[in-house]
Amino acid sequence: MTTVDPDLRTRLTDFLVEESAALDERRYDDWLGLLTDDFVYEMPVPLSREDPALSQYAEGLYLAHESKSFLAMRFSRVGSDYAWAERPAAFIRHFVSNLRIVDRAVDGSGWTVATNVMVVRSRLPEPPALSSAGRRDVVVETADGLRLRHRTVYLDAELPNDSQTSVIY
């Protein structure tokens, strides 16, 4: 186990907590501002395999594979009068934990960070939905501070439902 600078761990934790708070509070413009222009959001398809040595996720097959510009379009639609399916808005809460700095980015500009996340989504008439996932983020240092360049979400579900796939983790 490598020793990690506690100040770096604190900065990364604070960044990811604030990033999740922006999603929880529906401050989508603020959240988009925390992403690099080349940001990619991926959610690989979970696989149920008998051999525990094989990956539990498909390579190259995604439930979501989205860019910053696509997410900006999605959020602008949610804010429009035409997003009747989003009215009333669901209550969403992210719980981020178990931060580990996995590696230094290849180009030296950032870090690969692993976290666990639990998301609660509640919207009547359905009962609250609880989902958990592992995340792999690439967080980079820019002139404007820390920014998120890449996020891969590994859902803890063999058959994810709409409520799990519609949430940004």
Backbone bond lengths (Angstrom), bond angles and torsions (degrees), N, CA, C in turn:
res aa  C-N    CA-C-N  psi(-1)  N-CA   C-N-CA  omega(-1)  CA-C   N-CA-C  phi
1 M - - - 1.447 - - 1.525 108.44 -
2 T 1.333 115.40 128.69 1.465 119.72 -178.47 1.523 110.74 -86.89
3 T 1.304 114.27 147.01 1.455 119.69 176.75 1.523 109.09 -79.11
4 V 1.317 115.83 134.96 1.461 121.60 -178.90 1.515 108.37 -115.87
5 D 1.311 115.24 137.92 1.462 121.51 176.56 1.530 108.76 -57.84
6 P 1.354 118.04 120.98 1.471 120.05 -178.12 1.525 112.82 -61.89
7 D 1.339 117.72 -31.24 1.464 119.75 177.58 1.527 110.94 -65.77
8 L 1.329 116.62 -39.28 1.462 120.61 177.59 1.521 110.16 -65.00
9 R 1.320 117.01 -45.14 1.470 120.68 178.63 1.533 110.42 -58.59
10 T 1.320 116.69 -42.48 1.462 120.97 179.74 1.525 110.85 -64.63
11 R 1.341 116.94 -44.95 1.472 120.36 178.86 1.525 111.24 -60.15
12 L 1.334 116.76 -45.07 1.457 120.51 -179.30 1.528 111.23 -66.54
13 T 1.322 116.76 -42.13 1.463 120.38 178.06 1.522 110.60 -62.01
14 D 1.324 117.10 -47.97 1.470 121.00 179.31 1.525 110.87 -59.16
15 F 1.333 116.71 -42.70 1.463 120.90 179.57 1.527 110.73 -60.71
16 L 1.330 117.75 -48.07 1.461 120.87 -177.05 1.527 112.22 -70.08
17 V 1.322 117.83 -31.49 1.464 120.96 175.66 1.535 109.79 -67.77
18 E 1.334 117.01 -45.20 1.467 120.58 178.15 1.527 111.22 -64.96
19 E 1.317 116.75 -38.00 1.460 121.50 178.07 1.535 110.06 -61.96
20 S 1.326 116.86 -43.88 1.473 120.55 177.52 1.522 111.70 -67.10
21 A 1.328 117.15 -36.98 1.464 120.68 178.44 1.530 110.86 -62.39
22 A 1.316 117.37 -38.24 1.471 120.57 178.04 1.531 110.14 -61.08
23 L 1.336 117.63 -39.74 1.465 120.39 176.72 1.528 110.93 -67.57
24 D 1.334 116.80 -46.00 1.469 120.75 -179.64 1.523 111.96 -58.31
25 E 1.313 116.20 -38.76 1.469 122.18 -175.33 1.521 112.30 -91.66
26 R 1.325 117.15 8.50 1.454 123.66 179.38 1.526 113.23 56.83
27 R 1.324 116.32 33.51 1.466 121.81 175.10 1.529 107.57 -92.32
28 Y 1.327 114.26 69.51 1.457 120.27 -171.38 1.527 112.98 -65.59
29 D 1.322 118.31 -36.33 1.474 119.46 177.18 1.519 110.56 -64.48
30 D 1.336 116.62 -39.59 1.474 119.87 176.48 1.525 110.19 -63.08
31 W 1.344 116.12 -43.10 1.457 119.93 -179.29 1.530 110.67 -63.10
32 L 1.323 116.64 -45.95 1.465 120.03 178.75 1.525 111.22 -60.74
33 G 1.331 117.45 -32.03 1.455 121.74 177.54 1.520 113.49 -67.26
34 L 1.329 117.31 -16.39 1.469 121.73 178.27 1.536 112.57 -89.78
35 L 1.331 116.10 2.61 1.456 121.55 -178.41 1.530 110.07 -106.81
36 T 1.323 115.89 147.92 1.467 119.19 171.75 1.532 107.61 -75.58
37 D 1.327 116.92 160.84 1.463 120.40 -179.23 1.519 112.76 -63.62
38 D 1.338 117.45 -26.50 1.465 120.96 -179.84 1.540 112.28 -96.55
39 F 1.328 117.06 19.91 1.469 122.75 -178.73 1.527 111.31 -56.12
40 V 1.342 115.36 141.02 1.466 122.55 174.73 1.526 108.24 -131.45
41 Y 1.336 115.31 133.34 1.469 123.43 177.69 1.528 107.27 -114.66
42 E 1.338 116.34 122.22 1.463 120.76 -177.75 1.522 111.03 -127.68
43 M 1.326 114.01 144.96 1.461 120.97 173.40 1.528 107.06 -136.29
44 P 1.359 117.15 96.02 1.465 119.25 -179.32 1.531 112.12 -66.59
45 V 1.325 114.63 151.81 1.460 121.16 179.07 1.524 109.08 -69.63
46 P 1.355 117.27 127.34 1.468 119.62 175.77 1.534 110.48 -72.17
47 L 1.321 115.48 146.11 1.460 121.48 -179.83 1.525 109.88 -123.44
48 S 1.309 116.21 143.04 1.453 121.34 175.11 1.526 106.95 -103.87
49 R 1.323 115.80 110.21 1.465 120.37 -176.10 1.524 110.37 -123.74
50 E 1.314 114.70 147.01 1.458 119.38 178.78 1.516 112.25 -75.74
51 D 1.326 116.84 -32.59 1.460 121.38 -177.91 1.534 109.36 -84.63
52 P 1.339 117.40 111.23 1.467 119.59 -177.41 1.529 113.61 -66.69
53 A 1.329 117.23 -12.88 1.464 120.12 178.99 1.532 111.87 -78.98
54 L 1.336 116.98 -16.56 1.458 120.61 -179.26 1.529 110.43 -86.15
55 S 1.324 115.79 152.77 1.463 121.40 179.55 1.521 110.86 -60.86
56 Q 1.322 115.43 144.66 1.466 120.70 177.32 1.534 111.73 -86.78
57 Y 1.329 117.42 4.06 1.463 121.70 -177.21 1.518 110.02 -134.78
58 A 1.328 116.04 142.85 1.460 121.78 -179.97 1.525 110.03 -71.36
59 E 1.306 115.36 141.05 1.468 119.90 174.38 1.517 108.07 -90.70
60 G 1.338 116.41 125.54 1.457 120.87 176.69 1.512 115.40 80.53
61 L 1.328 118.60 4.29 1.464 122.82 178.51 1.524 107.71 -123.44
62 Y 1.344 116.84 122.07 1.459 120.37 -169.14 1.527 112.68 -127.47
63 L 1.324 115.21 144.15 1.460 121.31 167.54 1.525 109.22 -77.58
64 A 1.318 116.19 -28.24 1.472 122.29 176.41 1.519 107.96 -146.41
65 H 1.318 115.70 137.13 1.467 122.53 174.20 1.521 104.56 -148.68
66 E 1.336 116.02 94.30 1.454 120.65 -167.79 1.520 111.75 -128.18
67 S 1.317 115.15 148.58 1.464 122.36 177.96 1.528 109.67 -99.36
68 K 1.303 116.09 170.84 1.468 121.02 176.81 1.522 110.07 -59.89
69 S 1.321 117.98 -43.20 1.469 119.99 -178.15 1.530 111.23 -66.21
70 F 1.344 117.57 -36.58 1.462 119.79 176.80 1.526 110.68 -65.45
71 L 1.328 117.02 -42.69 1.468 120.39 178.94 1.527 110.95 -65.33
72 A 1.323 117.83 -37.00 1.471 121.24 176.86 1.527 109.78 -61.61
73 M 1.324 116.61 -42.29 1.465 120.79 178.12 1.531 110.29 -64.70
74 R 1.308 116.45 -42.03 1.475 120.94 178.82 1.525 110.80 -61.00
75 F 1.333 117.39 -44.55 1.467 120.49 -179.89 1.524 111.69 -69.09
76 S 1.324 118.35 -34.90 1.465 119.44 178.72 1.527 110.22 -68.08
77 R 1.327 117.09 -34.30 1.468 120.40 176.14 1.525 110.70 -65.64
78 V 1.335 116.37 -41.04 1.471 120.56 179.36 1.528 110.29 -61.18
79 G 1.328 117.08 -34.02 1.453 120.95 -179.90 1.518 114.38 -81.73
80 S 1.331 117.57 -6.14 1.467 120.91 -177.27 1.526 110.80 -85.49
81 D 1.326 115.18 171.33 1.468 121.04 177.89 1.521 112.22 -75.12
82 Y 1.331 117.20 -9.36 1.457 121.09 -175.06 1.525 113.54 -93.36
83 A 1.293 117.76 -1.34 1.475 121.15 -178.06 1.526 110.11 -91.81
84 W 1.323 116.10 57.67 1.457 120.29 -176.53 1.523 112.36 -61.58
85 A 1.325 118.10 -28.37 1.470 120.68 179.33 1.522 111.46 -69.83
86 E 1.324 117.71 -16.57 1.471 122.03 179.75 1.527 112.16 -97.26
87 R 1.331 117.13 8.79 1.461 120.81 -178.70 1.517 109.39 -112.12
88 P 1.269 122.53 126.98 1.460 124.70 -10.21 1.532 110.50 -71.55
89 A 1.308 115.37 157.01 1.462 120.85 -179.34 1.530 110.38 -67.14
90 A 1.311 115.04 145.65 1.469 120.57 176.93 1.521 109.69 -74.49
91 F 1.312 115.83 151.78 1.468 121.36 170.40 1.529 106.47 -81.82
92 I 1.325 116.24 129.39 1.464 120.30 -179.51 1.521 108.80 -132.47
93 R 1.327 115.41 135.88 1.463 121.06 178.00 1.517 109.11 -137.48
94 H 1.342 115.66 129.56 1.467 122.45 176.93 1.528 109.50 -102.16
95 F 1.320 115.72 137.45 1.458 122.31 173.20 1.527 106.77 -121.17
96 V 1.315 116.85 111.30 1.458 122.34 -176.23 1.527 108.58 -104.62
97 S 1.339 116.77 132.30 1.469 119.52 -178.44 1.525 110.90 -149.20
98 N 1.320 113.98 177.92 1.470 123.84 172.76 1.528 113.03 54.23
99 L 1.319 116.71 45.52 1.464 120.21 179.55 1.521 110.57 -65.75
100 R 1.336 115.13 129.26 1.463 122.10 174.78 1.516 108.16 -131.85
101 I 1.291 116.40 131.95 1.458 120.50 173.71 1.520 106.01 -87.13
102 V 1.321 115.74 110.01 1.453 121.90 -171.77 1.520 111.38 -83.36
103 D 1.333 116.32 -41.31 1.456 119.36 -172.70 1.515 109.83 -163.41
104 R 1.289 114.69 159.79 1.468 122.46 171.47 1.525 106.82 -84.51
105 A 1.332 118.72 139.55 1.466 121.56 178.73 1.526 109.72 -58.48
106 V 1.319 115.77 148.17 1.463 121.86 -177.08 1.527 111.23 -55.56
107 D 1.337 116.71 -40.93 1.463 119.76 -178.55 1.529 112.68 -84.81
108 G 1.329 117.24 0.61 1.467 121.51 176.91 1.512 114.59 79.76
109 S 1.346 117.68 3.97 1.465 119.99 -175.48 1.526 113.75 -89.58
110 G 1.318 118.07 -4.80 1.459 119.34 -176.43 1.509 112.50 -169.84
111 W 1.332 114.88 -157.36 1.458 121.85 -172.96 1.517 110.34 -140.45
112 T 1.318 115.24 149.47 1.459 120.99 167.65 1.519 106.17 -92.93
113 V 1.316 115.14 124.49 1.465 121.95 -173.60 1.526 108.42 -122.77
114 A 1.328 116.81 129.80 1.458 121.81 176.40 1.526 108.63 -105.53
115 T 1.322 115.82 135.94 1.467 121.23 175.68 1.524 108.58 -139.82
116 N 1.304 114.98 161.98 1.457 122.02 168.14 1.517 106.38 -104.18
117 V 1.320 115.94 144.47 1.461 119.20 178.90 1.521 108.72 -137.89
118 M 1.328 114.29 139.09 1.454 121.25 173.30 1.525 105.66 -119.81
119 V 1.323 116.00 133.92 1.451 120.96 -179.22 1.522 108.63 -123.30
120 V 1.321 114.55 131.21 1.459 120.73 174.71 1.520 106.80 -109.49
121 R 1.321 115.99 127.74 1.467 122.05 178.45 1.511 107.34 -124.34
122 S 1.326 116.15 126.72 1.450 120.61 -176.44 1.525 110.10 -133.20
123 R 1.330 114.46 125.74 1.463 119.93 177.38 1.519 107.53 -155.45
124 L 1.320 115.45 119.96 1.468 119.71 179.68 1.517 109.17 -62.14
125 P 1.308 118.84 149.52 1.457 129.21 7.77 1.527 113.96 -89.77
126 E 1.322 117.82 1.88 1.463 120.92 -179.09 1.527 111.00 -77.68
127 P 1.338 117.47 150.55 1.474 119.54 173.87 1.533 109.67 -69.78
128 P 1.315 117.90 160.09 1.476 119.97 178.53 1.530 110.83 -56.84
129 A 1.319 115.45 139.62 1.466 121.66 178.87 1.517 108.46 -106.97
130 L 1.307 115.86 129.87 1.460 123.08 -179.58 1.518 107.54 -111.68
131 S 1.326 116.49 128.38 1.465 118.69 176.13 1.517 109.30 -138.36
132 S 1.318 114.72 149.52 1.460 119.47 179.89 1.523 108.79 -126.78
133 A 1.324 114.04 157.30 1.460 119.88 -178.94 1.519 109.17 -159.17
134 G 1.308 114.76 159.79 1.452 121.45 168.06 1.518 107.36 -99.65
135 R 1.318 116.79 146.24 1.466 120.23 178.48 1.519 109.66 -124.87
136 R 1.310 115.59 145.78 1.469 123.35 169.54 1.515 105.26 -122.33
137 D 1.303 115.73 115.24 1.459 121.64 -179.68 1.518 109.82 -114.39
138 V 1.314 115.69 146.71 1.454 120.98 166.93 1.525 105.27 -107.60
139 V 1.329 115.10 114.64 1.458 122.26 -179.79 1.523 106.84 -109.72
140 V 1.333 116.08 129.29 1.462 120.51 -176.94 1.529 110.35 -118.91
141 E 1.319 113.84 154.31 1.470 121.78 175.69 1.523 107.41 -91.82
142 T 1.334 117.07 125.03 1.460 121.47 176.77 1.530 108.04 -122.65
143 A 1.315 115.89 176.99 1.467 120.56 177.08 1.531 110.59 -62.37
144 D 1.348 116.88 -25.04 1.463 121.74 -179.98 1.522 113.29 -94.49
145 G 1.327 117.78 6.44 1.461 121.29 -178.75 1.518 111.11 109.78
146 L 1.316 116.57 -163.09 1.460 121.34 -179.72 1.523 110.36 -71.89
147 R 1.339 115.50 142.44 1.456 121.87 177.51 1.521 108.44 -141.45
148 L 1.323 114.69 152.28 1.461 122.14 179.91 1.530 109.11 -92.74
149 R 1.338 116.97 122.56 1.474 121.48 -178.80 1.528 111.58 -100.05
150 H 1.314 117.09 -31.94 1.460 119.60 -174.75 1.525 109.12 -154.40
151 R 1.321 115.94 140.30 1.474 119.97 174.51 1.514 108.79 -137.29
152 T 1.328 115.00 128.45 1.461 121.72 171.30 1.516 107.12 -115.94
153 V 1.329 115.44 128.21 1.466 122.35 -177.87 1.520 108.50 -110.38
154 Y 1.327 116.08 124.70 1.461 122.43 178.90 1.529 108.19 -108.55
155 L 1.333 115.91 96.79 1.466 120.57 -178.78 1.525 110.96 -64.21
156 D 1.322 114.63 143.53 1.466 121.38 176.17 1.530 109.05 -94.09
157 A 1.328 116.13 58.04 1.463 121.16 -179.29 1.518 108.43 -152.74
158 E 1.330 116.47 135.48 1.458 119.80 177.43 1.523 111.38 -75.63
159 L 1.340 116.30 -36.88 1.463 121.73 179.19 1.530 108.78 -125.66
160 P 1.328 117.38 83.50 1.465 119.35 -177.80 1.525 111.57 -63.25
161 N 1.330 115.52 145.72 1.460 120.37 177.72 1.526 110.73 -102.42
162 D 1.311 117.25 177.06 1.465 121.99 -177.46 1.510 112.27 -58.15
163 S 1.317 116.62 -39.85 1.459 119.27 -177.10 1.529 110.86 -66.54
164 Q 1.329 118.19 -28.86 1.463 121.31 178.12 1.524 112.09 -79.35
165 T 1.312 117.47 -35.74 1.460 120.12 -176.04 1.525 113.04 -87.18
166 S 1.321 118.46 -15.49 1.470 120.38 -178.10 1.528 112.50 -87.44
167 V 1.313 117.20 -12.17 1.466 121.55 -177.64 1.533 109.80 -89.88
168 I 1.322 116.78 141.27 1.466 120.87 171.14 1.523 106.39 -84.80
169 Y 1.305 116.77 121.94 1.459 121.64 179.69 1.499 109.52 -88.43
